[in-house]
């Protein structure tokens, strides 16, 4: 599948669609929803809505659709490729949730947890399928959280749909199995082709394993990928406890002044700057402004000017340009 649009800007979420082709709006469709990549500390989560004309549901069994976790990578890819041959009566819509957006949402002040993201992604995908003019009659969903509460949320938004939400739906309903294959194949494709823009060419060869926190290769990657100032590349879900613990233990400590807690007048507060505190194991050794890390260092006339290059890859990955100082 062409994922080039996501590769251009992997900081944002994106929607992908199959090349479904039909003008017949009278047929009834089943819709299955599942996801891939909920647990890993690396890479995106992909949500899939797979639809199929109810008169052709037997094709899913013929193709061998089953829980994607029970199929080999090769078998999943073969089944996924076969979908294109049946595009007059089946198709899918995918939402890719970038690792950067997942972590940013989870750590914002009004926390937006992974369950809520999953529910909202499912609701959005159902609406996108309906907006294509597809006559959906039944929806089958692999649950996230309490099945009854999840089903009630979907029925409230789409009262005309018959909704089934259950545990292990990807093993019980072929329409959900087909959806799980879509999500898994596309996520694997994104992860395998991900170019870590924060790395220079030499570090691109670092292996990151399965992406699950318990994988030794993933643990090693997290250790080698860390920058003490910028933290992790955007490929890493920095809100995961595995990553946040490493950041807390290995990165430079930063203490942010809280203007709301300071008993000072507005004029004084406006002049305050965020401060960085670099701590040793026993005592505080230096306190300085965070911005001074990026400031041009004053050199004596007899000394060559040294440009700071550390972190430049992180700036580019965030679509920021490093400061350029004139000679």
N, C-alpha and C positions, 0 to 999 in steps of 0.2 A: 504494500500500500504506500502511496505517496505521502510521506510525513514531512515534506520539506517546509511547509508553512510553520509547523511547530519548531523545526530546527532553526528557523530564522529568529524566533523569539521564544525561547523555552522558559521565560519568566512568567508567561501568561497561560491561562487555560485556552483550549481551542476545541472546536467541533469538527469532526470528520463524518462524511456520509458515503455510503456505497452508491454505486451507479444504478439504483433501482429505476426501472423503466416500465410504466404502464399508464394508460388513460382510463382504465376501468375502475370507477369509484364505488361500484356496487358490491364488490367482493368483501367478505368479512375476514379480518386478520386476527391472529394471536400475536401477542407481544411479550417477549421475555427480557428481563433486566438482570444483569449481574455485573460484577466488577473484578478487576485484577490489580494487585499491587497494594492492598490495604496495609499489610504488615511490614514491608521492607523499609529500611532507613534511607534507601537510595532510590532515586527516580520517581516518576509520576504514578498516580493512580488513574486507571482508565475505567470509565463506566460505559456500558454498552446496552443499547436497546435494539433487539433483533426482532423483526416482524416477518411473518409468513402467512400467506393465504391459507385459511383453514382446510381448504380442499387439497392442499399439497403438503400437509404436515408430515405425511409418511416419508417424504424426501429426506427429512432430517434424520430419520432412522436409517434410511438407505445410505446416507453419507457417513454414518457412524458417529453422530453427535452424542457426546457423553460429557460428564464433568471434565473440564479441561485439565484439572489436576491429575486425572487418571490416564491421560493420553500423553504420548511422547511429544516432544517439540516438533519432530518431523511430521507426525500424524496430525497435529493441530494445524500446521501450516498447509498441509495437503487439503484438509477439509475447508479451511478458510479460502483457499484458492478456488475450490469448487463452487463456492457461493456465487461467484461471478457468472457461472454458466446458467444459473437459475434466477437471474435478476428481474425476470418479468413477474415473479410472484414472491420474492423474498428480498430482504435487504436489512440494513442496519444504520444506526446513527450512534456515534461515539463522542464522549466528552473526555478529554485528557485534562486532568488536574495536575498542574505542574508542581514539583516538590517545593519550589519557592513559595507559590501561592498557598499550598497546604500549611506550611510552617508559619507563614505570615498571618494567616487567618487564625491559627490555633493560639498564637501568642499576642494577638491584639487585645486591647483592654476589654472590649465586649466579646469575650471568647466565642469562637465559632468552631465547635469541635468536629471531629471526623464523621461522627454519625449524622450530624446536621448537614454537613457537606454532601454526604452520600444520599440522604433523602432528597435534598434540593436538586442534586444532579439527576436523580431518577425522575423527579417531577418535570424538570426541564426537558429531558429526553422524550418523555411521553408527549409533552406538548409539541415538540419539534416534529415527531412522527405524525401527530394529528394535523399539524400545519401543512404537511406534505399532501394532505387529502386522503390519507390512508384510513380506511374504515375499521378502526380497532374495536373489537368487541370484548376481548378478554386480555387481562394483563397478569403475568406470572412473575413474581419477584423473589429473589433470594434475599432473605431478611438481613437487616442491619438493626440490631437492638430487638425490642419486643415486636413480634410479628403482628399482633393485633393493633397496637398503636400505630405501627407503620402503615398497615392496610387502611386504617381509619383516616390517616393523613392523605393518602392517595385518593380515597373515595370522596373526601371532602372537596378536593380540588377537581376530581373528575367523576361526578355522581352517576354518569351514564355507563361507566365501564364496570365490568365484572372483574373484581380484583382478588387475586390469591397471593398471599405473602406467606412464605414458610421457610423453615430451616432446611438446608441442603436441597433447595429447589433445583440447583444445577444438576443434581443426581436424579431428581424425580420427574422433571419436565423437560423433554427434548428442546423445547423452544428456549428455555433458560440455558440448557447445555450449549446450544448454538451461540447464544449471547456470550457465555463465558469464554468460548473459544475465540470469538472476536476480540474481546477485551485482553485476553492473555497474549494472543499473537501480536497485536498492535503494541502492547506495552513492551513485550520482548524486543520488538523491532526498534522501538524508541531507545530502550536502554542499551542495546547492543551497538547502536550507531551514534550514541551520545558522544559528542566531542566536548570535553571539559575545557571551556574557554579560559578558565582561570589558570590552567596549566600551560607551561611552555612545552615545546615539542618533546623534550627529554622525558617529561613526566607523563605524557600521554600513554605510555606503555604500562603504567601501573594497573594491575589487575584488581577488580573490586568484587569478584565472586558473585554470589546470588543476590546480594543486597540485604539479606536478612541479618539482623543484629548478631545472631549466634554464629554466623559463618566466619571462620578464622581469616579468610581472605578479605572479607568485608571489614573486619576489625583492623586488619593491617592497613587497608586502604584509608580508613578514617584517621589512623595515626599519621600516615604519610601525607594525606591531603590537607591537613590542618595548617592554617597560617595563624600565628599568634596574635595578629592584629585583626585580620579580616574574617577569621573563623574558617568555615567550610565553603567549598564551591557550591553553586546553585543546584548541583546534582544531589546534594545531601539534604534530607529533611532535618533541619537543625533544631526543630521543636521536639524531635524524638528524644527520650531520656538518654539513650545511648550516646547521641551526639552532644546533647546539652551538658552531660556529665564531663565529657572530654573537654568541651569549651571551658567549663568552670575550672577544671584542673590544670589545663595547659595554656590557656590564653591570658593575655595581659588583662589584669583586673581594671575595670572602669567604674568609677563612682560618679553618678549623674546627680547634679544639684537639683533638688525638687523645689521649684519656685513657690509652689503652693504651701510648703511647710516652712518657708523662710519668713521670719517676722521682720521684713524690710519694706521700705517704700518702693513704689513702682519704678522710680528712676534708678535706684540702686539695683533692683532686680534686672532691669533691662540691660545693665552693663555686665551682669554676671555671665561667666562662661562655664561651659561644661568642663569638668576636670577629670583628669586621668590619674589614677593612683597605681603605681607599679609597686607590688608588694613582694618582699622576700619571705622566706619561711618564718622569720622571727620578728621582722620590723618593717615599717614603711621606709623605703629608701629615697623615693622621689615623688614629688607631686608637681604636675605641670599641666598645661592646657592640652586637651586632646588634639587640637588643631596644630600644635607645634610639631607633631609627628610628621606632618606634611609640609611644614614650612621650609623655605629655602635657608640653608645654613650659611652663616656669615663666615667667609674664609679670609685669611690674611692675604695680603698682596702677594706673598711669596708662595702661597699654597694653591694648588689647582682646585678648581671648583668641582665638587663631587655631587652628581645628581642622584637623588634617591629614586631607585627603580622598583624597590620592593612594593608589591601590591598592584603594579600596573595591570597585570592580567585580570585582577579582580575588578578594577575599574572598567575595563573593556567588556567583561562578561555582564556587568550591570548596565551596559550602554552609556557609561560615563567616560569622559576623556580626562586622562591625567593632566595636571597643570603643567604648562610649559613656561619655563623661566628664561628670559632673555639673558644673553651673555653680558 
